[in-house]
Amino acid sequence: MSRHPVRQEPGGIFLNLNFSYVNIAVEDKSNVDKVLTISTNREELTPRFEKAFKDYRKKINMPGFRPGQVPVAIVKKRFGKEIESEEINKYIQEVFRDEVVPKFNPVGEPRFEDMKWENGELEVKIRIGVKPEFELKDIASFTVDKMVHDVTEQEVEEELKHSLERGGTWKETDGKIDEKCRVTVDAVPLDKDGKPRTEDQDTDKELDLSDDENKEFLEALKGSGNGDEVKVTMGEGDDAETFQLTVKKVQKLEIPELNEEFVKEATRGEVTAVEDYRSRIKSQIQNYYDQVSNDMLKQEVMDQLIESHPDIEVPDVLLSRFQDAYVDRMKQQQQGRPLPEDFNEEEYRESVKEDAEREARWAFIVEELGKKYDDIEIKEEDVDVRLSSEAARYGLPVEMVKNFYAQSADQLENLRQNIRTDKLFDRILEQVTLKELDKEAYQEKKKEQRNEKSDS
């Protein structure tokens, strides 16, 4: 039997709950979108208003009256509308919390669409979203591609080469300029008649000619030397601009020898033998590929689960929240700078709508998977292992990382949720069929799939 008497009448559900009278009418906009019309009258609200007036009189001071002794009639006359408005907002929040949430379990942020307070009648329209009903697909029928790659000796040698280059020293040279040089030039733009515009010159401009962005400069400077003058044209057509370059300094990278001294310095004393350094590099590259493979595997699983549940409807209010998150990330990427003047937020929200919808569908799928694998536990040792991994990743003491998370309940909860998600993926991967492909075959297959998607 219901704890509160409920009577059904045309236009809505009349509830006699924590409130003497409130009507909640429900309009289904879709299977997951509802507009609730909450209505009541002054009779229901008057006791709240009167209590608020009395409470408010205790807080104000007015000339001619002792503190807290301002007559209620004057409070009503001076502040009545503001106090009633505040109490109405509180009332709506309480109705939503105590009656709407338990009955509908809404998802996303409710959207207030309209509010009327006229002739002693209150009417509020609120759009809410509810969880979609769907049947979780059998993941045992999934076949998922997994990239498998064993690091080659060639890859190790290439990384060794890059490591030596990073440890190299730039030295001035009188030799000719090539793609391995770094040069310092004065760049003077030329007008249409070929005369220098010295007022616009760029002095002591440094150019790394190994960088693809400096390809035009390399073509112009190659074979010249210190003190030479050359011309280079940047851009095409009406946008083309010609510069006169005066070479002031040429540097070449002096590559160190791969020996114990270099290894010791490169690893801060952790390794000294060259072969151990080579093994270390190979292990690092393999760890990188294993991590990339694992991340792509998870993405494959996510994509298949999302695409195998096209029937999951996403409530408007939840979709809007995910779109908000994309806009917030866009703003964060600006690092405090204003968004570009030509940025159109509505167009951007529309452009990310499909991705936002996929993320929302994935959230519902994860929730259902969590119910299916409800025996997943997060133990303290799981947290300790993750904290140790975080410390190693950033090169910090474990205790420092532990203290950071201990001081932030939200960050610790996020950490636990990440662990839970990883364990959830482990369960899923135990049931799906994995199809292993080498790196080249995997990349080729993904390229074909992207092309097919773009063509469609």
FENMO-V515656 format. One record per helix or strand of 2 or more residues. SS is the DSSP state (helix for helix, strand for strand). FROM is the first residue (numbers start at 1). TO is the last residue. If there is no record, write none. Layout:
SS:FROM:TO
SS:FROM:TO
//
This chain:
strand:6:9
strand:12:15
strand:22:28
strand:33:41
helix:42:57
helix:72:104
strand:107:118
strand:121:129
helix:139:141
strand:143:148
helix:153:166
strand:169:172
strand:181:190
helix:198:200
strand:202:208
helix:212:221
strand:229:234
helix:237:239
strand:241:254
helix:260:266
helix:274:307
helix:316:333
helix:345:351
helix:353:372
helix:380:394
helix:398:406
helix:409:431
strand:433:438
helix:439:455
//
